[in-house]
Amino acid sequence: MLQTLVLLLLLAAAPLAHAASATLGWDAPVPQAGFLTPEGYALFRHDATSSTFVEVCRTPAATLRCTDTLPTAQVYTYHVKSYAGSQLSGPSNEVSVPIPGLPGTPRNLSVTVTVTVDVP
């Protein structure tokens, strides 16, 4: 007796990781009498789900850029502040970065089962 069973299944797998990065750059402040010289810069961001800025990067004064890794597809808004000791300046202008989404989700998954039976 010959029996053939063909079964095609697509198992659910963990979603693919989606990550993007944004490199942001800025200009140093113009030196002014009575103002502290910056020791460095702190980059802050918020996403579309929150209006609270959180620090994502801190650089020394000679570094005028930072790369931030963005794990989800949405719009992020940034500003940068200079610091000297524990003192922070006011925020720079804001810039928004839209991160594109994932590709479309497949639909209409189906299963094909073929059974062949050879009965003598």
LOBA-835496 format. One record per residue: y negated, z negated, x of N, C-alpha, C in turn; residue in three letters. Coordinates in steps of 0.02 Angstrom, whole numbers, plus 50000, padded with zeros to 5 digits. Layout:
REM LOBA-835496
YZXYZXYZXALA...
END
This chain:
REM LOBA-835496
500585000050042500005000050000499385000050045MET498925004750033498305005350072497735002850028LEU497374998150055496794995650018496184995950064GLN495654998650039495034999150076494484995850036THR494124991650068493564988350034492954989350078LEU492454992550051491824993550087491294989750048VAL490974985250082490464981150051489844981250094LEU489284983250066488654983550102488204978050075LEU488004973450119487564967950099486994967550149LEU486414965950124485844964550167485694957250160LEU485794953550214485684946350213484954944850225LEU484714939750190484014937750199483944934650268ALA483464936950305483324934250372482654930750370ALA482534926850420481884923450426481344928750431ALA480764927650401480234932650404480014933750477PRO479804939850490479554941350557478924937450570LEU478854935250631478244931650650477674936650652ALA477104934750629476514938950631475984935250670HIS475764938150724475254934850763474764940150789ALA474154938250792473644942550820473204938150865ALA472804941250905472344937250946471654940450943SER471154936450952470464938650953470144935751015ALA469814940051054469434937751113468704937951095THR468384932251100467684931651082467264930351144LEU466694933551150466254932651207465554931051183GLY465164927851226464484925851208464054925851271TRP463404925251261462924924851316462734917551327ASP462614915751389462384908951405461684908051376ALA461504901851359460824900651334460304901751390PRO459724903551368459164904451416458934897451437VAL458894896151503458664889451526457974887751499PRO457904881551475457254879351448457094872451476GLN456464871351491456254864751516456424859351466ALA456704853851490456864848251447457554848651415GLY457904854151422458574854851395459094853951450PHE459654850951433460204849951482460514856651499LEU460764857251561461144863151581461844862551553THR462094867651518462764867251490463304866351543PRO463774861951529464364861151571464914865951549GLU464864868351488465374872851461465234874451389GLY465744877351357465674879751289466274877751248TYR466164876651184466704875051137466674880251080ALA467234883451069467294888551017467604885350955LEU467314886650898467544883850835467714889450786PHE468204888250741468374893250690468554889750625ARG468494893450571468784891550507469094897750476HIS469574896750431469894902350398469674902650326ASP469954907350289469754908450220469924902650174ALA470374898250195470584892750152470174886450163THR469724886450213469344880450229468654882350254SER468164878250239467494879450266467344874750324SER467834870750344467744866150400467934869550465THR467464869550512467594872550578468004867550620PHE468494870150656468884866150703468834869250772VAL468824865050824468774867550892469444870650912GLU469414876850940470014880350960470034881851034VAL469474881051068469464882751139468864879251172CYS468964877151235468424874151274468454877451343ARG467874879851367467844883351430467314880151476THR467384881151541466854878951587466244883651580PRO465684881651607465054885451599465094892551625ALA465494893751676465544900551705465964905351662ALA466324902751613466754906851571466424907951504THR466254914151490465884915751429466324919651379LEU466954917751376467404920751327468014916451317ARG468364917651262468964913851245469404918151201CYS470054917651210470524921251168470874916251122THR470884917751058471184913451008471764917050976ASP472324913750968472914916550935472874914950861THR472954920050820472874919450748473544920850714LEU473854915850685474534916650660474604920050592PRO474094920250552474164923150485473634928350471THR473794932650425473344938050407472824935650357ALA472214934950380471654932950338471004933950378GLN470454931650353469814932250388469654925550420VAL469474925750484469274919850522468544920450540TYR468184914850538467474914650556467394909950616THR466984912050664466884908250726466154906850739TYR466024901550777465394900450811465544896650876HIS465064896750921465154893350986464574888450996VAL464724883051030464214878051048464264876751123LYS463704875351155463734873151225463784865551225SER464054862951281464094855651286463884853351355TYR463634847251357463464843751419463664836551408ALA464184834351442464464827751429464734827551358GLY464524822751319464764822351250464274825551200SER463734828451227463234831551184463404838851169GLN463364840751105463474847651085462824850751060LEU462734857051076462154860651050462274862350976SER461784865350947461884868150880462344874250885GLY462594876650828463044882450830462674888950842PRO463024893650874462764900450882462784903950814SER462634910250815462744914350755463494914450740ASN463674916150679464374916550660464614923850663GLU465254924650678465564931250676466224930450640VAL466394935350597467014935150560467494940550586SER468134938750587468654943250613469194943950560VAL469264949950529469804950950482470444952850518PRO470994949350504471634950950534472064954450481ILE472284960550495472664964250444473334960850428PRO473574962350369474204959350344474824962850371GLY475374960450347476024963250364476144969650325LEU476654973650345476824979550306477074977550237PRO477074982250191477304980950123478034978550122GLY478194974750070478864972050061479314977350028THR479924978550056480384983150024480574980649954PRO480784985149910480974983049843481604986649821ARG481874984449766482464987449735483074987549781ASN483214982049814483814981349855484424982049810LEU484934985749833485534986449794486154985749838SER486714984849807487354984149842487824989449815VAL488184992649861488704997549841489374994949864THR489844994449818490514992149834490994997849818VAL491394999649868491905004849858492585001749871THR493035002449823493714999749829494195005649821VAL494615006549871495125011749867495805008349868THR496195009849818496865006849814497365012549812VAL497845012249857498385017149858499015013749831ASP499185015249771499765012049740500345017049744VAL500905014649771501485019349778501805020949711PRO
END
